[in-house]
Amino acid sequence: MVVAEPSELVSLDSNFLVAARAPASAEGDQLQRWLAQGTSVQISAVAWSEYLCGPVDESDVDIARSILTRIDPFAEADAGLASELFHQTGRRSRSHLDCMIAAHTIRRGGLLATLNIQDFRRFEKFRLKLVRI
């Protein structure tokens, strides 16, 4: 795991965004530091969809949108890489969304901020960089 530098792109997993919205959370403090440093903080459209599954209300969505630099589309190249990751990590049932989130981050050369470190460690050998907070 690595520490994010201000010039790096940080991609949030939906669970990190949920935790960051909790009062006095370590994730919220870290998110504020990244934003103050000018770090680009985005979320993939895949992770954003997970976040919208909630439970969230309209004000949660508005606040989350205001925090994020960008909600980045999931591209064709991401789909190809996600399927490769799925096949190379054992075709685990219910792991395809993690493969999609990992692929999106890898292709952009960013760092992934997630609470599910164990679920994403298997992608580190494929160049996924996980953020340490």
N, C-alpha and C positions, 0 to 999 in steps of 0.2 A: 504494500500500500504506500501511497505517496501523499505528500502535503501539496495542496494546490498553490501555485504561484499566481500573482495577479494577472499575468498575461495569458494564463491557460483558460481553456473552456471547461466549465463544470456542468455536467449533465445530471439532473436530479432523477432519481427513481421516485415513483409516486409515494412510497412510504416515507422517504426523507422529507418530501414536501409536507406531508401530513404532520410529521414530527416537528418540523420547523415552525409550523403554525401554532404549536402548543406553547402556552406561556412559560417563560424562563427555561426553555429547552436548550441543550447543548447544540442541537441542530439549528435552532433559530439564531443562536448567538453566532454560529459559524456562517450561516447564510448572510447575516448582517455584515460580518467582517468581509466576506467576499464582495458584497455589493459596495461597501465603502472603499474597497481597493480597486473597484472598477472591473472586477472579474466578470466575464460573460457567464451568466447563469441561465441555462436553458433546460427544457424538458422535451423529450421526443413526443411526437403525437401519440405513440403507443402508451408511454407512461402517463401522459395527460389523460388519455381515455380511462386508464385505471383509476386515476385520481377522481375523475368525474363520476365514477361508479359509486363513490362516496362511502358513507353518507357525507354529503356537503350541501350547503344551501347556496343561494345566489351570491350572498356577501362573501362566503368562503372562496367562491370561484373568482369573484372580482378582485379580492385581495391577492390571491395566488397569481392571477394574470398580471397584476401591477408589480409583483416582485420579479417575475421572470423577464429575462432579456428577450427570450424568443420561445415559442412553441414550434419546434422544428419538425417538418414533415418526414415521414418514413418513406424512403426512396427505393427504387427498384434495386439499386446496389445493396441497400440494407437488407432487402428480402433475400437476395442471393447469399449474402454472408450469414444471415440468421439461419438459413437452412443448412449451410455448411457447419455452423456451430452446433446445431441440433444433432446432425449426424455424427459429428466428431466427439460429442460429449455423451454418447450413449442413448440418444433418442428417448430421453426420459419423458414419461407422461406428464403433462402439465408444465413442461419447462420451456415451451416455445416462446411464450411472452418474454421470459428472461433472455432467451437467445436474441429476440428482436431488440430488446433494450440494449444488450451488450453490443450487438452488431452496429446499432446506430451510434453508440459512443466510440467504438473502435474506429469506424470509418471516418469520423470527424477528428480523431486524435485527441479526444477530450478525456476527462476524468469522470468516473461515475461515483456519485454520492448516493449511497444506499444503506439501509439498515440491515439488509439481507446479505451481509458480507459472505457468509458461507455458501449461499446460493450462487454467487457470482465469482467466487475464487476459481472455479473450474475454467473460466474464460481468460484468466490472467496469462496462460500460456499462449493465447491467441492475441496478445497485445492489449487486453483490457487493463486499464489502470484504475484502481479503486482509491478513493480519497480516504485518508485517515483524518479523523477529527479529534 
